[in-house]
Amino acid sequence: MSHNHNFLIVTYPLQGHINPALQFAKRLVTMGAHVTFTTTIYLHRRLINKPTIPNLSFAAFSDGYDDGYNSNAIVDLSTYMLELSSRGSEFLRNIILSAKHGNHPFTCLAYTLLLPWAANVARELQLPYALLWIQAATVFDIYYYYLHEHGDYITNKSKDATCNIELPGLSFSLKSRDLPSFLQASNIYTFILSSMKEQFRILDEETNPIVLVNTVDEFELESVRAIDDKIKMIPIGPLIPSAYLDGKDLTDTSFGGDVIRVDSEDYIEWLDSKDESSVVYVSFGSFSVLPKKQMEEFARALLDSGLNFLWVIREKKVDEKKEDDELSCKEELEKNVNGKIVKWCSQVEVLSHSSVGCFVTHCGWNSTTESLVSGVPMVAFPQWTDQSTNAKLIEDVWKCGVRMDNNRDEEGIVKADEIRRCLELVIGGGEKGEELKRNAEKWKSLGREAVKEGGSSDKNLKSFLHHIGSI
Ligand code: UDX
């Protein structure tokens, strides 16, 4: 590559943000760029297996909680965001200026969502910048629509559960429950919306803002174009390690940004011992904590189904722990020969294993795209934020999964019978399951094609680099 690209990447300190951002960094490096990857000191210290490849370096800044924090102690998360913003801005300013005065100035700043202040610093120092949107293009459209044209929150009309919400440019309609949870008026996370609003205000002020999206054009054809006249989205995903995607680099087997250690890798051996497409993989990402009652229902359903299952039950953080956390059927689960419980695993490796035939997921965007490119049909159990929109895409647009939260009891719990019904639909060998599998295979090949030489994401990333090089 003739141009001397030197990227600065800053990411919000969460696993679901770090994974795609780090993969983006690695991809830029393989295309000849230098990258400095930055996040908070606390998160940076916890990164396990950081990739050690030439031209990728790491830097970290203090958010004021270098030794971690008890999330209950941050009573006001908006105060945390303000602190992150002022300390992060100061750090970016210094690192950008010192590179400018050295012999290798940065050529572009890329930042993940919830960090609009990063764009402000880039503007102040006249450095080209790009938003790395790590969620679905559809979610971007929804926020754009609601935060721009519709007021902050969903209106009473759209709140009516039965009402069809039509968004410009999208042929599928949405129900209020399909919208990101932060748009619900009762939501306590108002600072998230303020941050999104600020983000859109900045993009609006640019003539040609750059929004790179961790999606695939073919996954979200309409959504990518829905607001084309205002903001052009550039799909460059899926941001997943090469070994599980295009196979170009078989040494690229992990994101390298795990903050939870895999305690043992014998789950791969265990998967090896199972029949093809026979295992249900259950995981709810890096953040969501399900109520104990819901976990009990899952345990019952999995045990009674007789199916093979690999279930990630994360160890709770100190401040999340409760005295009566233990599941009543703990012993039964441990003794069960069909099931295996782990605290964390290499999810991309698990999903690409031939014995996995179904993914019970909270529909985080990374989990969703990882499942799509592995051709694994899903049972969708969205919890909050963008996950319900992703569940809508899984069930109604891509038709490669079923949504499990359709039937909850008065306490909001999905009972074991309903969980089993969904599992059996997906992996029970019936007609519906076959159809879901066929569709999943289709998305798998489209996702993999996109990152190959000449594929849509490959072309988009190259022309983005060309564009940055020409500024
Ligand atoms: C958060 C939000 O919740 C999500 O909705 C948003 O789209 C991104 O940020 P998270 O809840 O952690 O992310 O879910 P997800 O997006 O699925 O990311 C989890 C990541 O952790 C995935 O890349 C997954 O592969 C990885 N993971 C999870 C593991 O490697 N091992 C595990 O055991 C569990």
Residues whose N, C-alpha, C, O or C-beta is under 5 A from the ligand:
A	BS01	UDX	Q15 G16 H17 N19 I134 Q135 S283 F284 G285 S286 F287 S288 V312 W344 C345 S346 Q347 V348 C363 G364 W365 N366 S367 T385 D386 Q387
